[in-house]
C-alpha cells in the first residue's frame, strides 16, 4: 500500500512538472493570416458607412450617430412594451369587470323567491281587478 501511494506521489509530481514547462498558446501564436493596417481598416469602415473618415472628429461623429441610433431604437422598443403592457392590463381589467358583472347577476338570479298571498276582505263595491280605494267616496246626505 505504501508503494502505491509513493508511486502516486511521483506521478503527480511528474505531471505537475510537465504542466509547468508547457507553454499556453496565446492569441498571438495562433495563425490569423496577414494583419491589415489601421489605415486599411478605417478606409473599409468609411466604405461601409458611406462617410469619409479622415480625422478623429469624423470617427467621433460616426460613433455618436451610432449611439444615438441605438438609443432611439431602445426608446422605441421601451415605448412599444409600455403600450402593449397597458393594453393587456386594460383587457385584463375589462375581463374581470365582465366576470364580476355576470357573477353578481347570477347571484341575484339564484336568490329564492318567496310569494306571499294575502287574503283581502271581499268588497262589494269593488270591481274585479280594480285597486281598492283607501278613502271610499263620501255619500251625499
Secondary structure, DSSP 4 states (H G I P E B T S, - for coil): -HHHHHHHHHHHHHHHHHHHH-----TTTS---PPPPHHHHHHHHHHHHTS---SHHHHHHHHHHHHHHHHHHHHHHHHHHHHHHHHHHHHHHHHHHHHHHHHHHHHHHTSPP-----PPPP-SSSPTTSPPPSSPPPPP-
